[in-house]
Amino acid sequence: MRVELHIGRLIFDGIAPGDTAALRTALESELGDLLSRDPVAPRQDQQLHRATPPPIAASADSAAFGRHIARAVHGSLRLPLRGTG
């Protein structure tokens, strides 16, 4: 299955301009790995969802921040679990 995800724009305060490439590379790599290991079911409603990463320590580097964002995006793509009863 092919998954195509378009992220229009990410805006971060406090990330140095020189760190954006590391953040982007880590995000793309981690998200690709996550989707390979744990594919998501296609959403039928085509609804957009916001992904909010968990709090990250201020000392975290840009690559670590990118991986956290990827995990949040992956989690937001998953269909919500429905109760069985």
N, C-alpha and C positions, 0 to 999 in steps of 0.2 A: 504494500500500500504506500502511496506517495502522500506525504503531508507537506503542504505549503502554507507557511505562516508569514504574514506581512506585518511587521511592526512599524507603524508610520513614523513614530518619533519617541525617543526616550529623553527625558530631561532630568538631569541630576544637578543639584546644588552641591558644591564642595568637592567635585571631582576635577582634578587638574587636567587641562586640555591634553597634556601628554599621556595621561592615563586612560583616555577614552578607547584607544585601540586595544589595550589589554583587556578592558572591561568587555568590549564587543566580542573579541575573540573567545574569551572565556564563556560568555553567554551563549554564543553560537555553538561552541564545542560541547558544552554541558547539555544544552537543550537537544542537540543531535543525539548524544549518547542516551539521554533519558528516553527520547522517543523511540530509539532503536531497541532499548531494553524493555520498555514499558509503553507500548503504543497506546494511543487514546482512541476511543470510538468516535467516529465522526458525529458531530452535533447536527441534529436535524433542524434545529430552530435558527441556526446561523446567528445567534445572539452573541454580541461582543461581551467579554467579561474583563474586569480589571483584575490584575494580579498585584498583590501587595506582598512583598517579601517580608519575612520576619525581621525583627530588629537586628541590626548588625553593628558590632562594636565599631567605634570611630577609628580604631587602629587597623581595621581590616583593609587589605590591599584591594586594588581595583579588580583584579582577577577573581578574588574570593567574592567580591560583591557581585560580579557578573554571574558566577555560579549560583549564588543565592537567588538572583533574579530569574535565572533559567528554571530553577526548581519551582518558583512561584508561578511562572508562566505555565509550566507543565501541569502543575496542580490545578490551575484555573481551566485547563482544557479538558479535564476529566469530567465525565457526566456525574451529576450528583447521585448518591446512592438513594434508592427508594426503599421504604419500609415494605415488609412482606405481609403485614397484617394490620 
